[in-house]
């Protein structure tokens, strides 16, 4: 089994551990034979560690694993081997081979899963940061458009008021004389035009005033 790690790395779990000698030790008819079989079990585990640690084994994979896990399917297999060869752990470390039982393998896989969750959170944080920066830029651009729109509305109101003033002072004064002279048709009247007093509200938030304005503040 190949376990993928964050960053494109991996570890390999090998479950082909030698158990024949241990099983023969359990069925041994006497203590002397049992002890010899347990020593043979430790020797087989040592040989398997050496086999897993060889360069040829690591070259089987596209990317070189960080280390290999030698999986023993029970605590008793590991403890029996260690009783007869206490140097197995140190040997494994020197060969990039870690001996694991079901308990330690589950702990290792949970640690890998936690690492992936942290990787996902880091990726999400990066995406959120990029989205925030893009949203900020778009708000600044929208603020510039709103500023232009507000200035355009102000200019339109100013032009309207000028036109109303000219109409009232120059055109309607003469037009109303037709009514005074009885020349207005049907009693129609010309209503007065009121100027627009309301002006467009200018943006105040620095984020919406454009990049240059926001930096100057």
TAZIRA-V682964 format. One record per residue. N is the residue number from 1. PHI is phi in degrees with one decimal (NA if undefined). Layout:
n:phi
N:PHI
N:PHI
This chain:
n:phi
1:NA
2:-106.2
3:-103.4
4:-79.8
5:-107.6
6:-57.4
7:85.8
8:79.2
9:-95.2
10:-155.5
11:-129.8
12:-113.4
13:-108.3
14:-106.9
15:-109.6
16:-89.4
17:-73.6
18:-74.8
19:-124.3
20:-59.4
21:-64.0
22:-63.8
23:-63.8
24:-68.5
25:-65.6
26:-62.8
27:-94.4
28:-64.6
29:-77.6
30:-146.8
31:-64.7
32:-63.5
33:-65.3
34:-62.1
35:-61.8
36:-66.0
37:-68.1
38:-64.7
39:-63.6
40:-66.3
41:-60.9
42:-62.0
43:-64.8
44:-65.2
45:-65.1
46:-60.2
47:-63.3
48:-69.2
49:-59.8
50:-62.7
51:-66.7
52:-70.4
53:-83.3
54:-69.5
55:-58.7
56:-61.4
57:-68.4
58:-66.4
59:-73.4
60:-71.1
61:-107.9
62:-60.4
63:-112.8
64:-62.5
65:-64.2
66:-66.5
67:-163.1
68:-112.9
69:-99.6
70:-88.9
71:-89.5
72:-108.6
73:-75.9
74:-173.9
75:-63.1
76:-66.1
77:-65.1
78:-73.5
79:-64.8
80:-64.4
81:-68.0
82:-66.7
83:-61.3
84:-97.3
85:-150.9
86:-65.5
87:-88.3
88:-63.6
89:-65.1
90:-63.0
91:-62.6
92:-60.9
93:-60.2
94:-67.3
95:-102.0
96:60.6
97:-123.7
98:-109.9
99:-82.8
100:-136.0
101:-100.7
102:-52.2
103:-65.0
104:-72.2
105:-67.3
106:-61.9
107:-62.1
108:-64.2
109:-66.9
110:-66.9
111:-64.8
112:-64.4
113:-61.4
114:-62.1
115:-61.7
116:-66.1
117:-63.1
118:-65.0
119:-63.2
120:-64.5
121:-64.1
122:-64.9
123:-64.2
124:-63.6
125:-63.0
126:-65.9
127:-63.9
128:-61.9
129:-62.8
130:-65.8
131:-64.1
132:-62.9
133:-63.7
134:-66.5
135:-63.7
136:-61.8
137:-62.4
138:-69.9
139:-64.1
140:-62.7
141:-65.1
142:-63.1
143:-61.1
144:-62.8
145:-63.8
146:-66.1
147:-61.5
148:-62.7
149:-62.8
150:-63.2
151:-65.1
152:-65.2
153:-64.1
154:-62.2
155:-65.5
156:-65.1
157:-65.2
158:-63.1
159:-65.0
160:-61.0
161:-62.3
162:-64.2
163:-65.5
164:-62.8
165:-61.9
166:-65.8
167:-63.1
168:-67.4
169:-83.7
170:-114.6
171:-93.0
172:-68.0
173:-58.7
174:-73.3
175:-64.4
176:-68.3
177:-66.8
178:-60.0
179:-67.1
180:-61.0
181:-88.9
182:76.0
183:-99.4
184:-76.2
185:-80.3
186:62.9
187:68.0
188:-66.2
189:-121.1
190:-99.3
191:-72.5
192:-75.8
193:-98.5
194:-89.8
195:-69.5
196:-87.7
197:-92.4
198:-79.1
199:-110.9
200:-69.0
201:-82.7
202:-84.9
203:-68.7
204:-115.7
205:-63.4
206:-61.2
207:-65.6
208:-103.8
209:-94.2
210:96.5
211:-60.5
212:-65.9
213:-65.8
214:-65.0
215:-69.1
216:-70.4
217:-86.7
